[in-house]
Amino acid sequence: MKLTPTRIASGLNQRWTHYKGNRHWQNLINEVLQAAPLTNQRPVVFFNASTRLQAMSQNAAYSLLTALAVRLAGVPVIQFICNSGLQRCVLGSKRDNFDQLPPCDRCTGQSRAIFKDLNTRWFEQRSYPELEQQVTNLPISRMENFEYQGIPLGIWALNSLRWMLRRLTIEDTPLNRAFFRAYILSAWNVYSQFSSLIQKENPQAVVLFNGMFYPEAAARYACLQNHIRVITHEVGLRPYTAFFTTGEATAYPMEIDAEFELDEVMNQRLDEYLSARFKGNFSMAGIRFWPEIKPLDPDFIRKAARFDRIVPVFTNVIFDTSQVHANTLFPHMFAWLENVLAVATSHPNVLFVLRAHPDECRPGKESRESVADWVKKSGILNLPNVMFYDANEFVNSYELIHRSHLVMVYNSTIGLEATLLGKPVLAGGKARFTQLETSFYPSSAEEYNQVLEKFLTTENIEIPPQFQHNARRFLYYQLYATSLEFGDFVEDDRVWKGYVKLKDFPLDLLRPERSRTVRSLLDGILHEGDFTNLT
């Protein structure tokens, strides 16, 4: 890569920005340690090895700010930190080159800069000859469900490998086998050392990043085995928000009181959010998915006029960690799409419009087993009643929904929005919003096809009145009750998307008396609260 003056200036700005950012974190940590009282309470352990290599990502910042709030409240905190303890980590894997080692020096350098004054436990690589021997010659098919001493190392490695490779299907190649073995061995290393830590320290709680990637999945399993309360977290839907739960964060479990109803102020707040959302004006984890939204073109409108009905089909990113929870009626999303192909073949009077998720083409995170690939291989576009919009075609999905007879989703959030727009929605997988009655979500694949057949041949689909009502309740609760706001503490670092720096704020803002977010976090971690902040 040629070094140009612009590239050199950009690199210097990046390093200076992150250096200043680290100094700001160090100053805050020192303030907390000076002000925090000393107590004999059982500690809280924090572990997050899967969201950064250097600098401070949003998830890393939320974890550390939470730890500092716990410490300021007088509770001992232990940070469990990687010291080149993973043969290959999820973020540091070079997917086309196993021999390229992770950037451990940069990662551990960042950790030492941030955590040097905190109570830390570093874990390093260790050798496990018996386990190494067992996995040395295993094919991919055997590694996917591999267990060692009853511990499900294979599934944790598989979920992580799918995300790293950006695909569902893991081909049995020497490269993939090498990564799989490294992930399995590293998962056992984390499990072993984390188990020793919690057995020695007996923490009152453990706080982890989402619990799906193999390092945190191993730690979560160790907690459950030892009956230690474990909390996972993920970014929330709104900017600079996070979701914390004692369940699995990527499934987004919520308990909404049956008596909960939106008042006038809440309804107005939700309507303002939806107005921006329907214009594509939203982001998540610092990423804006829609740089623009284009109206449906005249050719589409003319073609659609030749059919009795329009049914948009919204897909998901196949390697996303939410897919583990979604695969209930079908083995995976592509199996669901195969079902769509069969249905479209038998209903030539219905125009099916497949829509790829925009995150499939996110720079640096492009899917390597995409819906576009499936469309090409399946031959579905040979059917005259099927159209396809790829991930980089920013056509107005909401206009498509307005024209639809039925909306089909796997587990995409747009299904919830379609319900809010008054359209019938049929879900092919478990979604966050299927926790409440917000859409048609059959209990089996057989029932799914029965319902779909009925809807495609029915002039008017009757939508239960509670669907739209529950959709508003669910979305408001997800946006404003369970998404805890960190915007008072951090802002965009203006260097890398999704990375943040500290704002200037008084130390007291990390106390529950001054911050609803801190109050919810401390109540949830220390007093078994539900991590909600309903305003």
C-alpha positions, 0 to 999 in steps of 0.5 A, a space after each residue: 500500500 503506497 504511503 501518500 501525504 493524505 494517508 500519512 496525515 490520516 494515520 497520524 490523526 488516528 494515532 493521536 486521537 486514540 492516544 488522547 482517548 486512552 489518556 481520557 479513559 485513564 484519567 476517569 479510571 483514576 478519578 473513580 479509584 480515588 473516590 470509590 470506597 473500599 468494601 468486602 463485597 463479593 466482586 463483579 467480573 467483566 470480560 469482553 474479548 470480542 469487540 475490539 483490537 485497539 481503540 474503544 468500540 461502543 460495546 467495549 466502552 459500555 462494558 468499561 463504563 459499567 464496570 467503573 460505575 460498579 466500582 464507584 458504588 464500592 463493589 470490587 471489580 475484576 477485569 478478565 483480559 486476554 494476553 495473547 491467550 487465543 490462538 486466533 480471535 474472531 476479530 483478529 483472524 485473517 479469513 483467507 490466511 490462517 498463518 497471519 497471526 492476530 495483532 496481539 501487540 496492538 490489542 494487549 497494548 490497548 488493554 495495558 493502556 486502559 486497564 493498567 490501574 484496575 484489578 485485572 486477571 490476564 489469561 495466556 495460551 496454554 497447551 492441552 495435548 489430549 484435546 489437541 490430539 482429539 481435534 487434529 484430524 477431525 473434518 468440519 462435520 465432526 467439529 461442528 458438534 464436538 464436545 470435550 469433557 461434556 463441554 460444547 466447544 464445537 458450537 461456540 467455535 461454529 458460531 464464531 467461525 460463521 461470523 468471521 467467514 461471513 457465511 453459513 456453510 463452512 466448507 471442509 478445507 484445510 484453511 477452515 479446519 485450521 481456524 476451527 481447531 484454533 477456535 476450539 482449543 482457544 475456547 477450552 483455554 478460556 473455559 479452563 482459566 475462567 472457571 478457575 477464576 470464578 471458583 477462586 473469587 466467587 463473584 456475585 455476578 459476571 458481565 460479558 459481551 453478547 455471549 455468542 462468540 466463543 470466548 464469552 460463550 465459554 465464560 458464560 457456560 462456566 458461570 452457569 455451571 457454577 451457579 453464578 449470575 451472568 449478564 450479557 450485553 449488546 448495542 441497542 437500537 438507538 444510537 449510543 444505547 446498550 441492552 443488558 440481560 440475564 438471558 442471551 442478549 442477541 435474542 433480546 428477551 424482554 418481560 413486558 408487563 401485561 398492564 403496560 400501555 403507552 401514554 400520549 407522550 410515549 405515543 408521540 415519542 414513538 411516532 417521531 422515531 418511526 417517522 425518521 425510521 421510515 425515511 431511512 434516517 437511523 443507525 445502529 452501532 455507529 453504522 448507517 445502513 441506508 445512505 439514501 432511499 430511492 422510490 420504486 421505479 416505473 418499470 416495477 410499478 408497471 410489472 406489478 400491475 400485471 399481478 393480483 398481489 405483491 408479497 415482499 420477502 425480507 431476508 437477513 444476514 446469514 452469519 449474524 448471531 441472531 440467526 441461532 435463535 431464529 432457526 425454529 421452523 426451518 433449519 436456516 434462512 436459505 431453507 426458508 428461501 427454498 420454501 419461498 421458491 416452491 411457493 412462488 412456483 405454485 402461485 404465478 399470479 402473485 409477485 414475490 419481491 425478494 429484498 436482501 438486507 443492506 448489511 450484506 454489503 457493508 464495507 469490511 463485513 460483506 457476506 460471502 454467502 449472500 442472498 444474491 448468491 442463493 438467488 443466482 444458484 437457485 434459478 428463482 429469477 427464471 420465474 416471471 413472478 419473482 423480482 430481486 433487490 440486492 443489498 446495494 439497491 436502496 429501494 424504498 422498502 416501506 413503499 413496497 410494504 404499502 403496496 403489499 398483500 402480505 409481508 414475509 420475513 425470516 426474523 427481520 425487524 422490518 416485520 415489526 414495522 410492517 405490522 405498524 404500517 397495518 400489513 399482515 406479517 408472516 414470520 419464518 423464524 423466531 424474531 425479537 418481536 415474536 415474543 408478543 403477538 405482533 405477527 403470524 408466527 406458526 408453530 411448525 413448518 407444516 403449519 407455516 405452509 398452511 397459513 401461507 397458502 391460505 393467505 396467498 389465496 385469500 382476498 383480504 387477510 384479517 389481522 388480529 387487532 392486538 398485533 398492531 397494539 402489541 407492536 407499538 408496546 414492544 417497540 417502545 419498550 425495546 427502544 426506551 425501556 431496555 435500551 440504556 442510554 450512554 450518550 451522556 458519556 461517549 461520542 463518535 471518535 470521528 476516526 472509525 465507524 462504531 468507535 467512541 471517545 469519552 465526553 467530558 462529564 463530572 464523576 458524579 454522573 457515574 452515580 445512580 443519583 445522577 444517571 438513570 442508566 447507572 441506576 438501572 445497571 447497578 440495580 440489575 447487576 447488584 440487586 437482580 433488577 431487570 435493566 429497564 428504565 421506563 420513561 
